[in-house]
Amino acid sequence: MRTLCASTLIGEFFVIGFAGLVAMQMSDLPTATIWTVSGIAMLLSLLLCGMLTRPGGVQLGWLLQLGLIAGGFVIPTMFFLGGVFAALWWASVHYGRKIDAAKARWAAEATTAG
């Protein structure tokens, strides 16, 4: 699960950065506000890569997804991109857990067979 989720978070890191650039041109918000919010979200996406296996890591990832969707109030395209990344996050968590369970099952079978 960690690999799939981390890949999604790294993609979000770049999308948040590009969204900050777009927001500078499309919104009336001060540049400092845009980059403070974008910077915190970018930092959170990187920190979450290391927190995925800890309690609450996946839940914080969901909060980041909600934040990306809420970014649509500043940049309307973020409603769509946030939704896409929320779907990718769900798929990463869902299928990542299935892959982890399969790996554990295969490891257990290998130790009992050997």
Residue pairs with C-beta under 8 A, 6 or more apart in sequence:
1 52
1 92
1 93
1 96
1 97
1 99
1 100
2 52
2 53
2 96
3 96
4 91
4 92
4 93
4 95
4 96
4 99
5 48
5 49
5 52
5 58
5 61
5 89
5 92
5 93
5 96
6 49
6 52
7 92
8 85
8 88
8 89
8 92
9 45
9 46
9 48
9 49
9 61
9 64
10 45
10 46
10 49
11 85
11 88
12 45
12 64
12 68
12 85
13 42
13 45
13 46
15 68
15 81
15 85
16 38
16 41
16 42
16 45
16 68
17 38
17 42
19 38
19 71
19 75
19 78
19 81
20 34
20 35
20 37
20 38
20 39
22 75
22 77
23 29
23 34
23 38
23 74
23 75
24 31
24 34
26 74
26 75
27 34
27 74
27 75
29 74
41 64
41 67
41 68
44 60
44 64
45 64
48 57
48 60
48 61
48 64
51 57
51 60
52 58
52 61
58 93
61 89
61 93
62 89
65 82
65 85
65 86
65 89
66 86
67 82
68 78
68 81
68 82
68 85
68 86
69 78
69 79
69 82
69 83
69 86
70 82
71 78
71 82
72 78
72 79
72 80
72 82
